[in-house]
Structure formats: structure tokens, C-alpha cells
Amino acid sequence: MATAKPKSKVATVLEQPKGGRALGMWISAALSLVSAVFTLPFLSWIQLVRISELLQTLGLGIEDIHLYRSYSYFMFLWDFVAESKAGILGFPAFMLIVLAVAAFVLNVIFVLIVVINKVGKRGHLEFYVYGKIAALLTMFSGIYCIWYCFGWANAKTYPGSFAPTVLVYIMIVVALVTYVIQKILEAEERKIYHEHGLLIELKRNWVLFIFLIPCFVYFLINNYLPMAGIYFAFVRFNFKDGLFFSPFVKMDNFRFLIKADLWGLTYKTILYNVVFIGLGNILQIFFAILVSQCGIKWFKKTSQTLIFMPHFVSYVIVKIFVFALLEYNTGMITNIVKNTTGNWPDFYNKASYWPFIIVVANIWKGVGYGMVVYLATIMGISDEYYEAAKIDGANIYQQIQYITLPLLKPTFVILLIYAIGGIMRGQFDLFYQLTGSNAVLYPTTDILDTYIYRITISQPTSMAYGTAAGLYQSFFGLAIVLITNAIIKRADESLALF
């Protein structure tokens, strides 16, 4: 019979209980807090050594740039790279900021987790996931900083001009010690819960992991690598230097958007989407319930098809429909209004009509698709609920109120969160096709997407403005999703997305 391997003295000491947790967890949390402090954006990471030779290489004099002997990872990009216009140094410095910020956030999360000490079903194993990733990111940030100074900046400018500070080396050591401590604690806790590590999992299920490779490659190429284009929002793009080596201009692209009535464009984009989401979901649920309650099979199928069909109609065709209805001389609605009231409405020269027109067009085209989603949920509700309700004397309206609508709530919440995630992204096809470049209608129909499109088309080198707007939209959408999910989770945790 195999005997258990005795614990090492280090493991025994680290497992000693202190304040409801193992001593090693407190040490890991303290070291993670130190790592978080090291990654604050005002501590020096990069120092300049041969300043005069460096400035000469960059074609600058000492009077051309305000210099410091050392920089934090943030201020190096924000001050030195921006003022020196050394675009060749910009993108790698931007990636250093991304790594350092990610390391800071994860270190703080791990410290908070240890302090709160909310033990899961697998003990503290979930804690160590955050802790190990935070430690690895911290180490990688330091190693990347060393490579950036010696392997990139010195090679692209003047050799020996840049060097990492002592803080970077200390940070790597602290992160390494943190990682080792957590691995020791994790190994002992895995034995308690009969868990095994990634290497054993790979060995046991290597075939399944091979099948995951295409999915991983797909998301890497199409979803993660394009994120590097975020840097586009902070440069003044020119074709000579290209995307990654154009001059870094800080927040200038965002200032341009603010000057272009960013708040008004944001207000209109959000307001339209709120109406689309609210009214759209109400009508989708309404039509789904109507179709589900229809007893005549052929009429039910026909109605479902007719309501769903507009989803497949291109917005170009929708534009033709709208034009045929509203054109000044031959439009059907125009002539009906003229003949019944004596007034001759000019829809394409009066902006106040178009919020209503755009909402109607969007609802007409999109209500069928959403209806199918809700109808599928209704079809999945067991008939036993309705039969029991009928026995208890519930009429059709009470069945809808107390059975159908409550059971549609999870589907509604999920669709609501997804829709809110794109609340800052207007439906460009809808707005552009219906109104085109009619400047008269801009006061009520111009949203962020159409404005950025016009700027990009009129100024081919202003693509950075579009990226800045897209980044603004993405962060706004992310914040809204997190807030909405937190509110839903607080009300009913089972309905939350995550």
C-alpha cells in the first residue's frame, strides 16, 4: 500500500491557520498588494541613460522636449513618446500599459477575495486561479519592460539609452515568490478535494483539447488580435509610418469627438436604442403570445411567416419602401395626407417627422425575429402548467399573466442584457439608408455611427477618429452591461448573465 508523501516544512508553515485563513494566503495577499503598488502608474519603471545621444538620434535638441531621468510605464508613453514624436516607441509602450493595468486589477481582486474569504465548493482553489494569473501577469509585465528597454527601444533609437529601474526586478521577484507560495498551497488543497492540475487534465483529455484548437485559433485571429487596433485611437495616422508607428497624440482624437457635439450624438444614439429595445421587446412578446394562442394551424403558420419575413428584407429595400410612401410628389402617404387634410407634407425637408419614421421602420423589420425567440420559449413551457391553471378556473388572460410572462422573464433578461451591450452602437444601415446625406434631417437622425462614417469618408487619414469613437462606444457599452447585470443579480441572482 502506497504511503502519502510527507509535507515539506515550508508547506507545513504556510498552512498554519491565522485569522480564519492559512498563513500562506495572508502572505500571498500581502505580496499581491505589494505587486499592485509596484504597478501603480506613477512609480518609475524606465530610466534614460544617454540622453544627449538619444535626442540626437531622434533629431531633437534638449530644448525640444521636457525630460526626466526616469518615467513610469504610463508617463513614458504620455510624456516622452508623445513629446519626442518617436512613433516607433509608441505601440510597445502602449502594450506595456495594458499588461501593467491588467496585473494591477487582478492583484487587487485577489487581495479583496482573500480579505472577504468567501469559500466556494472547492475550497480556496478558485482563489488561487486569480492569484496565480495576477502573479504571472506581474512577472510578465516586468519581463516585458526589460525586453522593451533592451530589446526594442535601444535597438530602434540609440543603444544603451533606456534601462529598467531596480523596481522592475524587485517586482518580478515578488511576483515569483507569490506564485510559488500559491502553488504550494494549491497542491495541498488539491489533495483534499481530489482535484488535479492542467497538465494531468491535458494528459487525460488531450483529444478534446485538440478539438478546441480550431475554436481557440478562430477567436484569437478574429476577436483578440484585432484588439491591438485600439492603439489607433491614440495616434495621428499617416501612411508612411503605418498604424503602429504613427505619432502618439494622447487624447487628441477624443477631443475632436467632444468638439463635434459628442454628447448630443450620444444622447440621440442612446435614446433611439432605448426606444428600439423597450418597444421592440414589448411588441415581440405581444406577437409571440398572440401567435402561440392562435388555434387555427394554417393561420398561425401564415401569420408567423408574414411577421418574420421583413427580417430578411435589406435596408436598401426598406429605403425604397419609405421613399415610395413619403416622396414629396408621388408618395402614397404624402398624397393621402394632402387629399384628406389639404396640407402637403414635405417629409424629407422636416426633421421632426423622422424619429417616428425610423422607429416604425425598425420595429417593422425587427419584431418578427425577436418574436420567434420568445415563441420558442413559450413552446417550451409544459402544457401541465396551463392544464392545472384551467382546472383552478384561470381564464386565458390569467394564464398569460401568471404562467407565460413569468416563464418568459429569463429569456427577456438575457436578451435585454445583450441588447443593452450595444446601446451605444446605432444601426448604421437603418439611419444611413433611410436618410442618406440629407443634412436637413441631421438634427434628429444623426447618431455616432453616421457622423463617424461621414468624417472617415471625407478625410481618408481620419480613421483614428472612427477608432476613438468605437473605443468610446465599447467602454460605454461594457459599463452599462456590468451595471445592468449587477442590478439584475442583486434582484434575482438566477437571472444574471454572469
C-alpha positions in Angstrom: 0.0 0.0 0.0 1.4 3.4 -1.1 2.1 5.8 1.7 1.3 9.5 1.3 4.3 11.8 0.6 5.1 13.8 3.7 4.6 17.5 3.6 7.6 19.8 3.3 8.4 22.1 6.2 7.6 25.1 4.0 4.1 23.7 3.3 3.5 23.0 6.9 4.3 26.5 7.9 2.3 28.1 5.2 -0.8 26.0 6.1 -0.9 27.2 9.7 -4.3 28.9 10.4 -4.2 32.6 11.0 -7.3 34.6 11.3 -9.5 32.1 9.6 -7.1 31.5 6.7 -3.8 29.8 6.1 -0.7 31.9 6.8 0.3 31.4 3.2 -2.8 33.1 1.9 -2.1 36.2 4.1 1.4 36.2 2.8 0.2 35.9 -0.8 -2.3 38.7 -0.3 0.4 40.9 1.2 2.8 40.2 -1.7 0.0 40.8 -4.2 -0.7 44.1 -2.6 2.9 45.0 -2.9 2.8 44.0 -6.6 -0.3 46.1 -7.0 1.6 49.1 -5.5 4.5 48.4 -7.9 2.2 48.6 -10.9 0.7 52.0 -9.9 1.2 54.4 -12.8 3.4 56.9 -11.0 6.3 54.6 -9.9 9.4 54.7 -12.1 9.9 51.7 -14.4 12.1 53.2 -17.2 15.2 55.4 -16.9 17.0 57.4 -19.5 20.8 56.9 -19.6 22.4 58.5 -22.7 20.1 61.5 -23.1 22.1 63.7 -25.4 22.9 60.8 -27.8 19.2 59.7 -27.7 17.9 63.2 -28.6 20.4 63.5 -31.4 19.2 60.2 -32.8 15.6 61.4 -32.7 16.6 64.7 -34.3 15.8 66.7 -31.2 17.5 69.2 -29.0 17.3 69.4 -25.2 15.0 72.4 -25.6 12.6 70.4 -27.8 11.3 68.1 -25.0 10.7 68.3 -21.3 12.8 65.4 -19.9 13.0 63.5 -16.7 15.6 60.9 -15.7 13.0 58.2 -15.1 9.4 57.5 -16.1 6.6 55.3 -15.1 5.2 53.0 -17.7 2.3 55.4 -18.2 4.2 58.7 -18.2 6.8 57.3 -20.6 4.2 56.9 -23.3 2.2 60.0 -22.2 5.2 62.4 -22.0 8.4 61.1 -23.6 6.9 59.3 -26.6 4.3 62.0 -27.3 6.6 64.9 -27.0 9.5 63.3 -28.9 7.1 62.1 -31.6 9.0 58.8 -31.6 6.2 56.8 -33.0 8.4 53.7 -33.2 8.4 53.5 -29.4 4.6 54.0 -29.0 2.8 50.7 -29.6 5.1 48.5 -27.5 4.8 51.1 -24.7 1.1 51.0 -25.0 1.1 47.3 -24.7 3.2 47.7 -21.5 0.5 49.9 -20.1 -2.2 47.2 -20.9 -0.2 44.5 -19.2 0.6 46.6 -16.1 -3.0 47.7 -15.7 -4.3 44.1 -16.1 -1.8 43.0 -13.4 -2.8 45.8 -11.1 -6.5 44.9 -11.4 -6.0 41.2 -10.8 -3.8 41.7 -7.9 -6.4 44.0 -6.2 -9.1 41.4 -7.0 -7.1 38.7 -5.4 -6.4 40.7 -2.2 -10.1 41.5 -1.9 -11.0 37.9 -2.4 -8.6 36.8 0.4 -10.0 39.5 2.7 -13.6 38.6 2.1 -12.8 34.9 2.2 -16.0 33.6 0.6 -15.1 29.9 0.3 -16.5 28.1 -2.7 -17.5 24.5 -3.2 -13.9 23.6 -3.9 -12.4 25.4 -1.0 -9.9 28.1 -1.9 -8.9 26.6 -5.3 -10.8 29.4 -7.1 -8.8 31.9 -5.1 -5.5 30.6 -6.4 -6.7 31.0 -10.0 -6.9 34.8 -9.6 -3.7 34.9 -7.6 -1.6 32.8 -10.0 -2.8 34.8 -13.0 -2.1 38.0 -11.2 1.4 36.9 -10.3 2.1 35.6 -13.8 0.9 38.9 -15.3 3.0 40.9 -12.9 6.1 38.8 -13.8 5.4 39.1 -17.5 4.9 42.9 -17.2 8.3 43.2 -15.6 10.0 40.9 -18.2 8.2 42.7 -21.0 9.5 46.1 -19.6 13.1 44.6 -19.6 12.7 43.5 -23.2 11.2 46.8 -24.2 14.2 48.7 -22.9 17.0 46.4 -24.0 15.4 44.6 -27.0 13.2 47.3 -28.6 13.8 50.9 -27.5 17.6 50.7 -27.6 17.6 48.8 -30.9 15.3 51.4 -32.5 16.9 54.5 -31.2 20.4 54.8 -29.6 21.9 51.7 -27.9 22.1 52.0 -24.2 19.7 54.9 -23.9 17.0 53.1 -22.0 17.1 50.8 -19.0 14.6 49.3 -16.5 14.8 50.6 -12.9 15.6 48.4 -9.9 11.8 48.4 -9.1 11.1 46.2 -12.1 13.5 43.5 -11.0 12.1 43.6 -7.4 8.6 43.3 -8.8 9.5 40.2 -10.8 11.0 38.6 -7.7 8.0 39.4 -5.5 5.6 38.1 -8.1 7.6 34.9 -8.5 7.6 34.3 -4.7 3.8 34.9 -4.6 3.3 32.4 -7.4 5.4 29.7 -5.7 3.6 30.2 -2.4 0.2 29.8 -4.1 1.4 26.7 -5.9 2.5 25.1 -2.6 -0.9 25.9 -1.0 -2.8 24.8 -4.1 -1.0 21.5 -4.3 -2.0 20.6 -0.7 -5.6 21.7 -1.2 -6.0 19.8 -4.4 -5.4 16.6 -2.5 -8.3 17.4 -0.1 -10.8 17.9 -2.9 -9.2 15.3 -5.2 -8.5 17.9 -7.9 -5.8 17.6 -10.5 -3.9 20.3 -12.4 -3.9 21.4 -16.0 -1.1 19.1 -17.1 -2.9 16.0 -15.8 -6.1 17.2 -17.5 -4.2 17.7 -20.8 -2.8 14.2 -20.5 -6.2 12.6 -19.8 -8.2 14.5 -22.3 -5.7 15.5 -25.0 -8.0 14.6 -27.8 -10.7 17.0 -26.5 -8.1 19.8 -26.2 -7.0 19.2 -29.8 -10.6 19.7 -30.9 -10.6 23.0 -29.1 -7.6 24.3 -31.0 -9.6 25.5 -34.1 -12.0 27.4 -31.9 -9.1 29.0 -30.0 -7.4 30.0 -33.2 -10.6 31.4 -34.6 -11.2 33.6 -31.6 -7.6 34.6 -31.4 -7.5 35.8 -35.0 -10.9 37.3 -35.3 -11.6 38.6 -31.7 -8.4 39.1 -29.8 -5.6 40.1 -32.2 -7.8 42.9 -33.7 -8.0 44.5 -30.2 -4.5 45.8 -30.9 -6.2 48.3 -33.2 -7.3 50.2 -30.1 -4.0 51.9 -30.3 -5.3 53.5 -33.5 -7.4 55.8 -31.3 -4.3 57.5 -29.8 -2.2 58.2 -32.9 -2.2 60.7 -35.8 -2.2 58.1 -38.6 -0.1 58.5 -41.7 0.6 56.0 -44.4 4.4 56.5 -44.2 4.7 55.3 -40.6 1.7 52.9 -40.6 -0.7 52.1 -37.8 1.8 51.0 -35.1 4.5 53.6 -35.7 2.5 56.8 -36.3 3.0 59.6 -33.8 1.3 59.2 -30.5 -1.1 62.1 -29.8 -2.6 61.3 -26.4 -6.4 62.1 -26.3 -6.5 64.5 -29.4 -8.8 62.2 -31.3 -11.2 62.1 -28.4 -11.1 65.9 -28.1 -12.1 66.1 -31.8 -15.2 64.0 -31.0 -16.1 66.1 -28.0 -15.9 69.3 -30.1 -18.2 67.6 -32.6 -21.1 67.5 -30.2 -20.2 64.1 -28.7 -22.8 64.4 -26.0 -25.6 65.3 -28.4 -24.7 62.3 -30.7 -24.5 60.1 -27.6 -27.9 61.2 -26.4 -29.6 60.5 -29.7 -27.9 57.2 -30.1 -28.9 56.0 -26.6 -32.5 57.4 -26.9 -33.1 55.7 -30.2 -31.8 52.4 -28.8 -33.8 52.7 -25.6 -37.0 53.0 -27.7 -35.9 50.2 -30.0 -35.2 47.8 -27.1 -38.2 48.8 -24.9 -40.9 49.0 -27.6 -39.3 46.2 -29.6 -39.3 43.6 -26.8 -42.9 44.6 -25.7 -44.2 44.0 -29.3 -42.1 40.8 -29.7 -43.6 39.3 -26.6 -47.1 40.5 -27.5 -47.0 39.0 -31.0 -45.4 35.8 -29.7 -48.2 35.3 -27.2 -50.8 36.1 -29.9 -49.3 33.5 -32.3 -49.0 30.9 -29.6 -52.7 31.3 -28.6 -53.9 31.0 -32.2 -55.8 27.7 -32.6 -56.1 27.7 -36.4 -52.9 26.0 -37.6 -52.8 27.4 -41.1 -53.5 30.9 -39.9 -50.8 30.5 -37.2 -48.2 29.4 -39.6 -49.1 32.1 -42.1 -49.0 34.9 -39.5 -45.7 33.7 -38.1 -44.2 33.7 -41.6 -45.5 37.1 -42.6 -44.3 38.7 -39.3 -40.9 37.1 -39.6 -40.4 37.9 -43.3 -39.3 41.6 -43.0 -36.2 40.4 -41.1 -34.8 39.2 -44.4 -35.5 42.4 -46.3 -32.4 44.6 -46.9 -32.4 48.1 -45.6 -31.8 49.2 -49.2 -35.3 47.8 -50.0 -36.7 49.4 -46.8 -35.4 52.7 -48.1 -37.2 52.2 -51.4 -40.5 51.4 -49.5 -40.1 54.5 -47.3 -39.3 56.7 -50.3 -42.4 55.3 -52.2 -44.5 56.2 -49.2 -43.1 59.6 -48.3 -41.8 61.2 -51.5 -43.0 64.8 -51.9 -44.8 64.4 -55.3 -45.7 60.8 -55.7 -45.5 59.3 -52.2 -48.6 57.4 -51.2 -48.8 58.7 -47.6 -48.0 62.2 -48.9 -50.9 62.1 -51.3 -53.3 60.6 -48.7 -52.5 63.4 -46.2 -52.7 66.0 -49.0 -56.1 64.8 -50.2 -57.7 64.4 -46.7 -56.3 67.4 -44.9 -55.3 69.8 -47.7 -51.8 70.1 -46.3 -48.8 69.0 -48.4 -46.3 67.4 -46.0 -42.6 67.5 -47.0 -41.1 64.6 -45.1 -37.6 64.9 -46.5 -37.3 68.5 -45.5 -38.6 68.4 -42.0 -36.5 66.6 -39.3 -39.3 66.3 -36.7 -41.1 63.5 -38.6 -38.1 61.2 -38.7 -37.8 59.8 -35.1 -41.2 58.3 -35.6 -40.5 57.1 -39.1 -37.2 55.4 -38.1 -38.8 53.7 -35.0 -41.6 52.3 -37.2 -39.2 51.1 -39.8 -37.0 49.4 -37.2 -40.0 47.8 -35.4 -41.5 46.6 -38.7 -38.2 44.9 -39.7 -37.1 43.5 -36.3 -40.2 42.5 -34.4 -40.5 39.1 -36.3 -37.1 37.9 -35.4 -37.5 38.6 -31.7 -41.0 37.2 -31.8 -39.5 33.8 -32.9 -37.1 33.7 -29.9 -39.9 34.4 -27.5 -42.3 32.0 -29.3 -39.7 29.2 -29.0 -39.6 29.8 -25.2 -43.4 29.7 -25.0 -43.5 26.4 -26.9 -41.1 25.0 -24.4 -43.4 25.7 -21.5 -45.0 22.5 -20.3 -48.8 22.1 -21.0 -49.2 20.8 -17.5 -49.0 24.3 -16.1 -51.8 25.5 -18.3 -53.9 22.4 -17.6 -53.6 22.9 -13.9 -54.5 26.6 -14.3 -57.6 25.7 -16.3 -58.7 23.2 -13.6 -58.3 26.0 -11.0 -60.5 28.2 -13.1 -57.9 30.6 -14.6 -59.0 32.2 -17.9 -56.7 32.9 -20.8 -55.6 36.3 -19.5 -54.7 34.9 -16.1 -52.8 32.1 -17.7 -50.7 34.6 -19.6 -50.2 36.8 -16.6 -49.3 34.1 -14.1 -47.6 31.4 -16.3 -46.5 32.7 -19.7 -45.0 36.1 -18.6 -43.1 34.9 -15.5 -41.6 32.0 -17.5 -40.5 34.4 -20.3 -38.6 36.5 -17.7 -35.3 34.7 -18.0 -35.3 35.0 -21.8 -36.3 38.6 -21.6 -33.5 39.4 -19.2 -30.8 37.7 -21.3 -31.9 39.4 -24.5 -32.1 42.7 -22.5 -28.5 42.5 -21.3 -27.3 41.6 -24.8 -29.2 44.5 -26.3 -28.0 47.0 -23.7 -24.4 45.9 -24.5 -24.9 47.5 -27.9 -26.9 50.5 -26.7 -24.1 52.9 -27.9 -24.0 51.3 -31.4 -26.6 52.7 -33.6 -28.0 50.7 -36.5 -26.0 52.4 -39.2 -27.8 50.7 -42.1 -31.2 51.9 -40.9 -30.2 55.5 -40.4 -28.0 55.9 -43.4 -30.2 54.2 -45.9 -33.4 56.0 -44.8 -31.9 59.5 -44.5 -28.8 59.3 -46.6 -26.7 62.5 -46.7 -29.7 64.8 -46.2 -28.2 67.4 -43.9 -31.7 68.9 -43.2 -32.5 65.7 -41.2 -29.3 65.6 -39.1 -30.7 67.4 -36.0 -32.9 64.3 -35.2 -31.3 61.5 -37.2 -27.6 61.9 -36.9 -26.0 59.3 -34.5 -22.4 58.4 -33.7 -22.1 55.8 -36.4 -23.4 58.1 -39.2 -21.3 61.0 -38.1 -18.1 59.0 -37.9 -18.8 57.5 -41.3 -19.1 60.9 -42.9 -15.9 62.1 -41.2 -14.0 59.0 -42.4 -15.2 59.2 -45.9 -14.4 62.9 -46.3 -11.0 62.6 -44.6 -9.2 59.3 -45.5 -6.5 59.8 -42.9 -9.0 60.5 -40.1 -9.7 56.8 -39.5 -8.3 57.3 -36.0 -11.5 59.3 -35.2 -13.6 56.3 -36.0 -11.4 54.1 -33.8 -11.7 56.6 -30.9 -15.5 56.6 -31.3 -15.6 52.8 -31.4 -13.5 52.6 -28.2 -15.8 55.1 -26.5 -18.8 53.1 -27.6 -17.2 49.8 -26.4 -16.3 51.1 -22.9 -19.7 52.7 -22.5 -21.4 49.5 -23.5 -19.3 47.4 -21.2 -20.0 49.7 -18.3 -23.8 49.6 -19.0 -23.7 45.7 -19.2 -21.8 45.4 -15.9 -24.2 47.8 -14.1 -27.3 46.2 -15.6 -26.1 42.7 -14.7 -25.2 43.8 -11.2 -28.7 45.2 -10.7 -30.3 42.1 -12.0 -28.0 39.9 -9.9 -29.0 41.8 -6.8 -32.7 41.4 -7.6 -32.5 37.7 -8.7 -29.1 36.0 -9.0 -30.6 33.2 -11.1 -31.4 35.6 -13.9 -28.0 37.3 -14.1 -25.8 36.6 -17.1 -22.7 36.2 -15.0 
